[in-house]
Amino acid sequence: MKDGAPTIAADGTGLRIAVVAASWHEQVMGGLLGGSLRGLAEAGVTDVEVVRVPGTFELPVACAALADRFDALVALGVVIRGGTPHFDYVCQAATVGITEVAVRTRVPIGFGVLTCDDEAQALDRAGLPGSAEDKGHEAATAAVATVVALRAASDAGPLSATG
């Protein structure tokens, strides 16, 4: 775990979660998907659907199409910088698109999109043996914890200005 990263644990028993995963960079995506599924299992989530899309650019539209059927989503992808502005466009489109879907639908989306300068950085964050980080696991546990937090806040009723 990276210094400063919180340890997130929440009980996701009974939640229905979709993991939307890009297909580019098979080894990295395998690690991200494996970490995500492991994180969901550790949280007690048993109702999981995995949806594969071609690339990171397609994550927002897939999340938008699935949001009304799930308690939370996990978006997984990887974009590795190349010699053209393509990297910037895809990263921005995925980030803004996923954020827009989450805010509009109020369905939490764990953000597991790696935006790396090179393949070595991606592998180091993919949750593979020898990786320093497990961003798929982090995205999944963040999604579960957010659903739990929002439900607890909703159950508490409206907050007043006096506390």
Buried (B, 14 or more C-beta within 10 A) or exposed (E): EEEEEEEBEBEBEEBBBBBBBBEBBEEBBBBBBBBBBBBBEBBEBEBBEBBBBEBBBBBBEBBBEBBEEBBBBBBBBBBBBEEEEEBEEBBEBBBEBBEEBBEEBEBBBBBBBBBBEEEEBBBBBBBBEEBEBBBBBBBBBBBBBBBBEBEEEEEEEEEEEEE
